[in-house]
Amino acid sequence: MRKAGPIKIEPFRHPITVDPQYADKTWKVLEDAIREIHNQNASGLSFEELYRNAYNMVLHKHGPRLYDGLIATLRAHLSDIAGKIEGKEGSPFLKELKKRWDEHNKSTQMIRDILMYMDRTFVVQQQKTPVFTLGLELWRDVVVRNSKISERLLSILMQLITKERQGEVIERGLIKSVTQMLVELGHSVYVEDFEKPFLASAAEFYRTEAHAFITTSDCPDYLRKAEQRLHEEQERCLAYLDASTEPKITRVVETELLRNQMTALLEMENSGLVALLRDDKYEDLSRLYSLMRRPHVDNGLATVRNMLCEHVKEVGRALVTDPERTKDPVEYVQALLDMRDKYEKIITQAFSDDKTFRNALNQAFEHFVNLNPRSPEFISLFIDDKLRRGIKGLSDTDVEGVLDKVMALFRYLQEKDVFEKYYKQHLAKRLLSGRTTSDDAERNLLVKLKTECGYQFTSKLESMFTDIKTSRDTMADFRTKLVEGGRLEELGGIDLQVQVLTTGSWPTQAPSKCNLPRELEAACEAFRSFYLSTHNGRRLTFQPNMGTADLRAVFGGGRRHELNVSTYQMCILLLFNEQDSMAYREIAQATEIPAPDLKRALQSLACVKGRNVLRKEPASKDVLETDVFYFNDKFTSKLIKVKISTVAATKEGENEKAETRQKVEEDRKPQIEAAIVRIMKARQRLDHNTIITEVTRQLSARFVPNPATIKKRIESLIEREFLARDENDRKFYTYVA
């Protein structure tokens, strides 16, 4: 049996002869088939036979003939197509172009299938353009970029899009098919042949429209139109343009309608940004904000923010410098709070709670609130009013809201130490008179101040509350001792209430002289003996100018009233238990009350309508040393309890304000010196300007020191040998250990 071996194929012994006309004949068959395909008569063709013919041509090295013949055939066919398209106008032109494009696409796919072997071998080897791509390029060059077709195509597309912008209905599908064709021919074809002219045309259209809008519309209408145009272009891109066009056309609309018209738009009289802010047009402001924040509206939000800041400053300056506003501190601060609420609401609702806008608002408020040097005093007076009588009936949440708003104003103050002085005075009056409506609210505010400014700011304020509580306990012990010792008669029937205050924790008061009635003097001495017996080494000084009293008074016809008066007024009224009339000088001699306080007390008792417990002759509003006062037996009031308020001081009040300011300035000196020493101890050697900057930075939480004051404190420290001037450079200072 023979072994199986490899099969050997012998070559043909006779050479194969090829028909010299083979290439021409075969190409003729393929050319005719291509023409039939272009004429939409491909149903009778044998694609298998055609594929084999094309295969054999490539196999027999006739690839160049096949490839070049294809180009010539396609070019001739497309030239005929271009002629047919040229003959159309308007919408039929686009329909014809679309129809021929669809046919060409379908035909090219069939031709590619027939010539697939050429695509895979000859085209790859010779680095030629593939058949289908070749069909696209020839369509581009022969049809689309035909000078007559390209100009007409662009003109018709621009006209249709302009008509749509003007409100007419167009065949969107037709435009979409054309733009898709351009994209399929290559994105660069879409960009160069359509997109660039489209964007230039849009820029011209919107430039013209912007000028028309700006002269015929107010700001809100213009914004609505601009917003609508942006929406339309976005929707247009989705409908029949390439997605890559959307950001570009959006930029054109933003540039022409918004960026280039921004200044004119925002400054429109009676409808621009200021008018929208003034009239609380939240919807329009929100639209303005969203449009101005768009990426191609350069500095849009910054411009709006700066205008908002300047507007708030202008409104605020008018408020804080208005003489009518400053007459009533409570109304003044309430107006500031209302103004802040207004713009806070605008920022929250219209400006998306933008932090940069909130910072601009705070900057504006800080600017104008500090223009009025009495703002710290007025804010303290507002708090005083609210805590004495203004928060009755409010829930804890509402009270918290009021205090938070006031604290927002407090943060704007540069002179927080001035506020502290006044707040301390007002708190003292509330605590001593027992007229605070809520201890919780008082302590809540104290916590807020402590959080804002630190422990040292509130330490003395907290000790004031401690004194009041201790005083209550002391009075309870005092009464218990009197009752247990059977000495209650020492008070002479007087319900004595004494509040013992720690010196240094409370606002300093100049000692006041006043001759108290015998009964009250005896009661005070009883308390003095009790207190000093339990607190060795302490001194007790009574301050009648800070006290109040309740008197039971009987008028003509047996009318009884309970009068709430100051201690000074009480001393005056008790003199009339023994006589019906007294001259001013007699009252002054009997009471020894300081003249300014005496005149104010008498004015309150005799010159205020409805509260005139005394009569004055001659009748006038002012109290003179020649006046005579009579007990007003005919006094009547619908109220059983009548409060006789002391007439506010005028000139004395101004002196008091000047004195408060002087105290603040004196208190600042050691703080400035302490800051200078801290800085120099850490740095050892510094120049003058750096010290000014560092001291200002460290103290800005409480006040902004004057550079001239800092310089004086430096000189003082040099005199006391804490600092010394540098011998080599007089602009520098050195720390002396």
C-alpha positions in Angstrom: 0.0 0.0 0.0 1.4 3.4 -1.1 1.8 6.2 1.5 -0.3 9.4 1.0 1.9 12.4 0.0 1.4 16.1 -0.7 -0.8 16.9 -3.7 1.2 18.6 -6.5 -0.5 20.8 -9.0 1.3 21.1 -12.3 1.3 24.5 -14.2 -0.6 24.8 -17.4 1.5 23.6 -20.2 0.0 26.1 -22.6 -0.3 29.9 -21.9 -3.8 31.5 -21.6 -4.5 34.1 -24.2 -6.6 37.2 -23.1 -8.8 39.1 -25.6 -7.0 42.4 -26.3 -10.4 44.1 -26.2 -11.3 42.5 -22.9 -10.9 45.7 -20.8 -12.9 47.9 -23.2 -15.7 45.4 -23.5 -15.9 44.7 -19.8 -15.8 48.4 -18.9 -18.5 49.0 -21.5 -20.8 46.5 -19.7 -20.0 48.1 -16.4 -20.5 51.7 -17.7 -23.9 50.8 -19.2 -24.9 49.3 -15.9 -23.8 52.4 -14.0 -25.9 54.5 -16.3 -28.9 52.3 -15.8 -28.4 52.6 -12.0 -28.3 56.4 -12.4 -31.5 56.2 -14.5 -33.2 54.2 -11.8 -33.4 51.1 -14.0 -31.3 48.8 -11.8 -34.1 46.1 -11.5 -33.0 44.2 -14.6 -29.3 44.1 -13.8 -27.4 41.0 -12.5 -25.3 42.4 -9.7 -23.5 39.1 -9.3 -22.4 39.2 -13.0 -21.4 42.9 -12.7 -19.4 42.2 -9.5 -17.6 39.4 -11.3 -16.8 41.6 -14.2 -15.3 44.3 -12.0 -13.5 41.6 -10.1 -11.9 40.3 -13.2 -10.8 43.8 -14.4 -9.0 44.4 -11.2 -7.5 40.9 -11.3 -6.2 41.4 -14.8 -4.5 44.7 -13.8 -7.2 46.9 -15.3 -7.9 48.7 -12.0 -6.8 52.2 -13.3 -9.1 51.9 -16.3 -12.0 50.9 -14.0 -11.3 53.7 -11.5 -10.8 56.4 -14.0 -13.8 55.3 -16.0 -15.9 55.5 -12.9 -14.8 59.1 -12.2 -15.5 60.2 -15.8 -19.0 58.5 -15.7 -19.9 60.0 -12.4 -18.7 63.5 -13.3 -20.7 63.4 -16.6 -23.8 62.2 -14.8 -23.5 64.8 -12.1 -23.0 67.6 -14.6 -26.3 66.7 -16.2 -27.9 66.6 -12.7 -26.5 70.1 -11.9 -28.0 71.4 -15.1 -31.4 70.1 -14.1 -31.2 71.6 -10.6 -30.1 75.0 -11.9 -33.3 75.3 -13.8 -35.4 75.5 -10.6 -36.2 78.4 -8.3 -37.2 78.8 -4.7 -38.8 75.9 -2.9 -38.8 73.6 -6.0 -35.0 74.2 -6.2 -34.5 72.7 -2.8 -36.9 69.8 -3.5 -35.1 69.0 -6.7 -31.8 69.2 -4.9 -33.1 66.9 -2.2 -34.6 64.4 -4.7 -31.3 64.2 -6.7 -29.2 63.9 -3.6 -31.3 61.0 -2.4 -31.1 59.3 -5.8 -27.3 59.9 -6.0 -26.8 58.4 -2.5 -28.8 55.3 -3.4 -27.0 54.9 -6.7 -23.6 55.4 -5.2 -24.3 52.7 -2.7 -25.2 50.2 -5.5 -22.1 51.2 -7.5 -20.0 50.7 -4.3 -21.4 47.2 -3.9 -20.5 46.3 -7.6 -17.0 47.7 -7.2 -16.4 46.3 -3.7 -13.4 44.2 -4.7 -11.8 47.3 -6.3 -12.4 49.2 -3.0 -10.7 46.5 -1.0 -7.6 46.0 -3.1 -6.8 48.5 -5.8 -8.1 51.6 -3.9 -6.2 50.5 -0.7 -3.0 49.7 -2.6 -3.0 52.8 -4.7 -4.2 55.0 -1.8 -7.2 56.2 -3.8 -10.5 57.6 -2.5 -13.1 54.8 -1.7 -16.0 54.6 -4.2 -18.7 56.0 -1.9 -16.5 58.8 -0.6 -15.6 59.5 -4.2 -19.3 59.9 -5.0 -19.7 62.4 -2.2 -16.7 64.4 -3.2 -17.8 64.6 -6.8 -21.3 65.6 -5.7 -19.8 68.3 -3.6 -17.5 69.6 -6.4 -19.8 69.3 -9.4 -23.2 70.0 -7.8 -23.0 71.7 -4.4 -20.1 74.0 -5.2 -21.3 74.8 -8.7 -21.2 78.6 -8.7 -24.9 78.9 -9.9 -26.2 76.3 -7.4 -24.1 77.3 -4.3 -25.2 81.0 -4.5 -28.8 80.2 -5.1 -28.8 77.5 -2.4 -27.4 79.9 0.2 -29.7 82.7 -0.8 -32.8 80.5 -0.6 -31.8 79.1 2.8 -31.2 82.5 4.3 -34.5 83.9 2.9 -36.5 81.0 4.4 -34.8 81.3 7.8 -35.4 85.1 7.8 -39.0 84.5 6.9 -39.3 82.1 9.9 -37.7 84.7 12.2 -40.3 87.2 11.0 -43.1 84.8 11.9 -43.9 82.9 8.7 -44.3 79.1 8.5 -41.7 77.3 6.3 -40.9 73.8 5.3 -38.5 72.9 8.0 -38.0 69.3 6.7 -36.7 70.6 3.4 -34.1 72.7 5.1 -33.1 69.9 7.4 -32.5 67.6 4.5 -30.2 70.1 2.9 -28.2 70.8 6.0 -27.9 67.1 6.7 -26.6 66.7 3.1 -23.9 69.3 3.8 -22.9 67.6 7.0 -22.7 64.2 5.3 -20.4 65.8 2.7 -18.1 66.7 5.5 -18.4 69.0 8.5 -16.1 71.5 7.0 -18.5 71.7 4.0 -21.3 72.5 6.4 -19.3 75.1 8.2 -17.8 76.8 5.1 -20.7 76.6 2.7 -23.6 77.3 5.2 -22.7 77.9 8.8 -20.4 80.9 8.4 -22.7 82.8 6.1 -25.7 81.8 8.3 -24.0 83.3 11.4 -23.0 86.5 9.5 -26.6 86.9 8.3 -28.0 86.2 11.8 -25.6 88.8 13.3 -26.8 91.4 10.8 -30.5 90.5 11.4 -30.2 90.8 15.2 -28.1 93.9 15.0 -30.9 95.6 13.0 -33.5 94.1 15.3 -31.7 95.3 18.5 -31.7 98.9 17.3 -35.4 98.6 16.5 -36.3 97.0 19.8 -34.2 99.4 21.9 -36.1 102.4 20.5 -39.6 101.0 20.7 -39.6 98.8 23.8 -39.1 99.3 27.5 -36.6 97.2 29.3 -39.0 94.3 30.4 -40.4 94.0 26.9 -36.9 94.0 25.4 -35.8 91.3 27.8 -38.8 89.1 26.9 -38.1 89.5 23.2 -34.4 88.6 23.7 -35.3 85.6 25.8 -37.8 84.5 23.1 -35.2 84.9 20.3 -32.7 82.8 22.2 -35.4 80.1 22.7 -36.3 80.3 19.0 -32.7 79.8 17.8 -32.2 76.9 20.2 -35.4 75.3 18.9 -34.3 76.0 15.3 -31.0 74.2 15.8 -32.9 71.2 17.2 -35.3 71.3 14.2 -33.0 71.5 11.2 -29.5 72.6 12.0 -26.4 70.7 13.2 -26.0 70.5 17.0 -22.6 72.2 16.7 -24.3 75.4 15.4 -26.3 76.0 18.6 -23.5 77.5 20.8 -22.4 79.7 17.9 -25.8 81.1 17.0 -26.5 81.6 20.8 -23.3 83.6 21.0 -24.4 85.8 18.1 -27.8 86.5 19.7 -26.3 87.1 23.1 -23.7 89.5 21.6 -26.1 91.5 19.4 -29.2 91.6 21.6 -27.6 91.7 25.1 -23.9 92.5 25.3 -23.9 95.3 22.7 -27.1 96.9 24.1 -26.4 96.2 27.8 -25.7 99.8 28.9 -28.6 101.3 27.0 -30.9 98.6 28.3 -29.9 98.8 32.0 -30.0 102.6 32.0 -33.4 103.0 30.3 -35.3 105.8 31.9 -38.4 104.7 33.9 -37.9 101.0 33.0 -34.2 100.2 33.4 -32.6 98.3 36.3 -33.1 101.1 38.8 -36.8 101.3 38.0 -37.2 97.5 38.3 -35.4 97.6 41.7 -37.5 100.5 42.9 -40.8 98.9 41.8 -40.0 95.3 43.0 -40.4 93.7 39.6 -39.2 90.3 40.7 -40.1 88.4 37.4 -38.4 91.0 35.2 -35.4 91.2 37.5 -35.1 87.4 37.4 -35.2 87.4 33.6 -32.6 90.2 33.6 -30.3 88.2 35.9 -30.6 85.0 33.9 -29.9 86.8 30.6 -27.0 88.9 31.9 -25.3 85.8 33.4 -25.1 84.1 29.9 -21.6 83.2 29.0 -21.1 85.7 26.1 -22.6 88.7 27.8 -19.2 90.0 29.0 -19.4 91.6 32.5 -23.1 91.3 32.5 -23.6 90.3 36.1 -20.8 92.5 37.2 -22.5 95.5 35.6 -25.8 94.7 37.2 -24.2 94.1 40.5 -22.3 97.5 40.4 -25.5 99.3 39.4 -27.4 97.6 42.3 -24.7 98.6 44.7 -24.6 102.3 43.6 -28.4 102.5 43.6 -28.6 101.1 47.2 -25.9 103.5 48.3 -27.8 106.4 46.8 -31.1 105.4 48.4 -29.4 104.7 51.7 -27.5 108.1 51.7 -30.8 109.9 51.1 -32.3 108.0 54.0 -29.6 108.5 56.6 -29.1 112.1 55.8 -32.8 113.0 55.8 -33.4 115.4 58.7 -37.0 114.2 59.0 -35.9 110.5 59.3 -33.4 111.3 62.0 -36.0 112.9 64.2 -37.3 109.5 65.3 -34.6 106.9 65.9 -37.1 104.0 65.9 -38.5 105.1 62.5 -35.0 105.6 61.2 -33.9 102.1 62.0 -37.2 100.6 60.9 -36.7 102.3 57.5 -33.2 100.8 57.3 -34.6 97.3 58.1 -37.4 97.7 55.6 -34.9 98.8 53.0 -32.7 95.8 53.7 -35.7 93.4 53.6 -36.7 94.8 50.2 -33.3 94.2 48.6 -32.7 90.9 50.4 -36.0 89.7 48.9 -34.9 90.9 45.5 -31.6 89.0 45.8 -33.3 85.9 47.1 -36.2 85.8 44.6 -34.8 87.4 41.5 -31.1 87.0 41.7 -31.0 83.3 42.7 -29.6 84.1 46.1 -26.3 85.0 44.5 -23.7 85.5 47.2 -21.8 88.1 45.1 -24.9 90.2 45.0 -25.4 89.8 48.7 -21.9 90.9 49.3 -22.5 94.0 47.2 -25.6 94.7 49.2 -23.7 94.4 52.5 -21.0 96.7 51.1 -23.5 99.3 50.1 -25.2 99.2 53.6 -21.9 99.4 55.4 -21.1 102.5 53.3 -24.2 104.6 54.1 -25.1 103.3 57.6 -21.8 104.7 58.8 -22.3 108.1 57.1 -24.6 109.0 60.0 -22.5 109.1 63.2 -25.6 108.6 65.2 -26.4 105.2 63.7 -24.9 103.2 66.6 -27.1 105.2 69.0 -30.2 104.9 66.9 -29.8 101.1 66.6 -29.5 100.9 70.4 -32.6 103.1 70.8 -34.5 100.8 68.4 -33.6 97.8 70.4 -34.5 99.6 73.5 -37.9 100.5 72.1 -38.6 96.9 71.0 -37.5 95.3 74.3 -39.5 97.8 76.3 -42.7 97.6 74.5 -42.4 96.6 70.8 -42.4 92.8 71.0 -45.5 92.2 73.1 -47.7 89.7 71.4 -45.0 88.4 69.1 -44.0 84.7 69.1 -40.5 83.6 70.1 -39.8 83.0 66.4 -40.9 86.5 65.5 -38.8 88.0 68.3 -35.9 86.0 67.0 -36.5 87.3 63.5 -36.5 91.0 64.7 -33.3 90.5 66.7 -31.6 88.8 63.8 -32.4 91.7 61.5 -31.1 94.3 64.0 -27.9 92.2 64.3 -27.5 92.4 60.6 -27.5 96.2 60.8 -25.2 96.0 63.8 -22.6 94.1 61.7 -22.4 97.1 59.3 -21.3 99.4 62.1 -17.7 100.5 62.1 -18.0 102.0 65.6 -19.3 99.1 67.5 -17.8 100.5 70.7 -20.1 103.5 70.4 -23.1 101.2 70.1 -21.8 99.3 73.2 -21.8 102.6 75.2 -25.3 103.5 74.3 -26.6 99.9 74.6 -25.2 99.7 78.1 -27.0 102.9 79.1 -30.3 101.8 77.6 -30.0 98.3 79.1 -29.3 99.8 82.5 -32.5 101.9 82.3 -34.6 98.9 81.2 -33.2 96.7 84.0 -33.5 99.4 86.7 -37.0 100.4 85.8 -38.1 96.8 85.3 -39.6 97.8 82.0 -38.1 95.0 79.8 -40.9 92.9 78.4 -38.8 89.7 78.0 -35.8 88.5 80.0 -35.4 85.7 77.4 -35.2 88.2 74.6 -32.7 90.3 76.5 -30.4 87.3 77.1 -30.9 86.1 73.6 -29.7 89.4 72.2 -26.7 89.2 74.6 -25.8 85.8 73.3 -25.9 87.2 69.7 -23.7 90.1 70.6 -21.3 87.7 72.4 -21.1 85.5 69.3 -20.5 88.5 67.1 -18.0 90.4 69.1 -16.6 88.1 71.8 -16.7 87.7 75.5 -15.2 91.0 76.5 -17.8 92.9 74.6 -20.6 91.5 76.8 -18.9 90.7 80.1 -20.0 93.9 81.8 -23.5 93.6 80.3 -23.8 90.1 81.8 -22.8 91.3 85.2 -25.6 93.9 85.0 -28.1 91.0 84.8 -26.3 89.3 87.7 -26.6 92.5 89.8 -30.4 92.7 89.2 -30.8 89.1 90.3 -28.6 89.6 93.4 -30.6 92.7 94.2 -33.9 90.8 94.2 -32.4 88.2 96.6 -30.9 91.0 98.8 -34.3 92.8 99.1 -36.0 89.5 100.0 -33.4 88.9 102.8 -33.9 92.5 103.9 -37.7 92.2 104.3 -37.3 88.8 106.0 -34.9 90.4 108.6 -37.3 93.3 109.2 -40.3 91.0 109.6 -38.4 88.6 111.9 -37.1 91.4 114.0 -40.4 93.2 114.2 -38.9 96.3 112.6 -41.1 96.6 109.6 -42.3 100.0 110.9 -38.8 101.4 110.1 -39.9 101.6 106.5 -42.8 104.0 107.5 -45.2 102.2 105.2 -43.0 102.7 102.2 -42.6 99.7 99.8 -38.9 100.3 99.3 -37.1 98.6 96.4 -33.3 99.1 96.2 -31.1 97.7 93.4 -27.5 97.4 94.4 -25.2 97.9 91.4 -21.5 97.0 91.1 -19.3 100.0 90.3 -17.6 99.5 86.9 -20.3 97.2 85.5 -22.9 99.9 85.0 -22.8 103.2 83.1 -21.0 105.8 85.3 -23.3 108.4 86.8 -22.2 111.6 88.5 -23.3 111.6 92.1 -26.5 113.6 92.4 -27.5 115.6 95.4 -31.2 115.6 96.6 -32.9 116.0 100.0 -35.1 113.0 100.3 -38.3 113.2 102.4 -37.8 112.2 106.0 -39.8 109.0 105.6 -37.8 107.9 102.6 -34.5 108.9 104.2 -35.3 106.7 107.3 -36.2 103.7 105.0 -32.9 104.2 103.0 -30.9 104.3 106.3 -32.6 101.0 107.4 -31.5 99.3 104.2 -28.0 100.9 104.4 -27.5 99.4 107.9 -28.7 96.0 106.8 -26.5 95.9 103.7 -23.3 97.1 105.3 -23.7 94.7 108.2 -23.6 91.8 105.8 -21.0 93.2 103.4 -18.0 94.5 105.2 -15.7 97.0 103.5 -18.3 98.1 100.9 -19.6 101.6 100.3 -23.2 102.3 99.4 -24.2 105.5 97.5 -27.8 106.2 96.7 -28.6 107.6 93.2 -32.0 109.3 93.4 -31.7 110.6 89.9 -32.1 107.0 88.6 -35.1 106.0 90.7 -38.9 106.1 90.3 -41.8 106.2 92.8 -45.5 105.4 92.9 -47.5 108.0 94.8 -51.2 107.9 95.9 -52.7 111.3 95.4 -56.2 112.7 96.3 -57.6 115.6 94.3 -60.7 117.8 94.6 -63.9 115.8 95.0 -62.0 112.9 96.5 -60.6 111.8 93.1 -57.8 109.3 93.7 -55.0 108.6 91.3 -51.8 106.7 91.5 -48.9 108.7 90.0 -45.8 107.0 88.6 -43.1 109.7 88.8 -39.3 110.0 89.0 -37.6 110.3 92.5 -37.0 114.0 91.8 -40.7 114.5 90.9 -41.7 112.7 94.1 -39.6 115.0 96.3 -41.2 118.0 94.7 -44.8 116.7 95.0 -44.4 115.7 98.7 -43.6 119.3 99.5 -47.2 120.2 98.5 -48.6 118.0 101.3 -47.8 120.8 103.7 -48.7 123.9 101.5 -50.7 124.6 98.4 -48.1 126.9 96.6 -44.4 127.3 96.5 -42.0 129.5 94.6 -39.3 128.0 92.4 -36.6 129.2 94.7 -38.3 127.6 97.7 -38.6 124.3 95.9 -34.9 124.5 94.9 -33.8 125.2 98.5 -36.0 122.5 100.0 -34.9 119.7 97.5 -31.4 120.9 96.5 -32.0 119.1 93.1 -29.6 120.4 90.4 -31.1 123.3 88.5 -31.4 121.6 85.0 -33.0 118.4 86.5 -35.3 120.6 88.7 -36.5 122.6 85.8 -37.2 119.5 83.7 -39.1 117.8 86.6 -41.2 120.9 87.2 -41.9 121.3 83.5 -43.1 117.7 83.4 -45.4 118.3 86.4 -46.9 121.7 85.4 -46.5 122.2 81.6 -47.6 119.0 80.0 -51.3 118.9 79.0 -53.2 116.1 80.6 -50.4 115.5 83.1 -50.4 118.9 84.9 -50.5 117.8 88.5 -49.2 121.3 89.4 -50.1 124.8 88.0 -47.6 127.4 87.2 -47.9 131.2 87.2 -47.2 132.8 84.9 -48.4 130.0 82.5 -45.8 129.2 79.9 -43.9 126.2 78.5 -40.6 127.1 80.1 -39.7 127.2 83.8 -38.1 130.4 85.2 -36.7 131.1 88.6 -39.4 133.7 89.2 -42.3 131.2 88.7 -44.7 130.1 91.4 -46.2 126.6 91.5 -49.6 125.5 92.9 -51.2 122.2 93.6 -53.7 121.5 90.8 -56.8 120.4 92.8 -58.8 120.2 89.5 -56.5 117.6 87.9 -58.5 114.9 86.2 -57.7 111.8 84.2 -59.6 108.8 82.8 -56.8 106.6 84.1 -56.4 105.6 87.7 -52.7 105.0 87.2 -51.1 108.1 85.6 -47.4 108.1 84.4 -45.7 111.5 84.5 -42.8 111.2 82.1 -39.9 113.5 82.5 -39.5 116.0 79.7 -36.5 115.0 77.5 -33.5 117.2 77.8 -32.5 119.3 74.8 -29.3 121.1 75.3 -28.4 118.8 78.1 -29.1 115.9 75.8 -26.6 117.2 73.3 -24.0 117.6 76.1 -24.7 114.0 77.1 -24.1 112.8 73.5 -20.8 114.8 73.4 -19.9 113.3 76.7 -20.6 109.8 75.5 -18.5 110.4 72.4 -15.7 111.7 74.6 -15.8 108.6 76.8 -15.6 106.4 73.7 -12.6 108.3 72.5 -10.9 107.9 75.9 -11.7 104.2 76.0 -10.2 103.7 72.6 -6.8 105.1 73.6 -5.7 102.0 75.8 -7.1 99.6 73.2 -5.0 101.3 70.4 -1.9 101.2 72.6 -2.5 97.6 73.5 -2.7 96.7 69.8 0.5 98.6 69.0 2.4 96.8 71.8 1.1 93.4 70.8 2.2 94.0 67.2 5.6 95.4 68.1 6.3 92.7 70.6 5.7 90.1 67.9 7.5 91.9 65.1 10.2 93.8 67.1 10.8 96.3 64.3 8.2 97.9 61.9 7.8 101.0 59.8 5.0 103.5 60.5 2.6 102.6 57.7 2.7 98.9 58.5 1.9 99.6 62.1 -1.1 101.8 61.0 -2.3 99.0 58.7 -1.9 96.2 61.4 -3.6 98.2 64.2 -6.5 99.1 61.9 -6.9 95.4 60.9 -6.8 94.2 64.5 -9.3 96.8 65.9 -11.7 96.9 62.9 -14.1 94.4 64.7 -14.9 97.2 67.3 -14.0 100.4 65.5 -11.9 101.9 62.8 -9.1 103.9 64.5 -8.1 107.3 63.0 -4.4 107.2 61.7 -3.7 110.5 63.5 -4.9 109.0 66.8 -2.7 105.9 66.2 0.3 108.3 65.6 -0.4 110.1 68.9 -0.6 106.8 70.8 2.8 105.7 69.2 4.3 109.0 70.4 2.9 108.4 73.9 4.4 104.9 74.0 7.8 106.3 72.9 7.6 108.9 75.7 6.9 106.0 78.2 9.7 104.0 76.7 7.6 101.1 75.3 8.9 101.9 71.8 11.9 103.7 70.4 12.7 105.2 67.0 15.2 103.3 64.9 18.5 105.2 65.0 19.4 104.2 61.4 15.9 104.9 59.9 13.5 107.3 61.6 10.5 105.8 59.8 11.0 102.6 61.7 10.1 101.8 65.4 11.6 99.2 67.6 10.1 97.4 70.6 11.8 98.1 73.9 11.6 95.0 76.1 
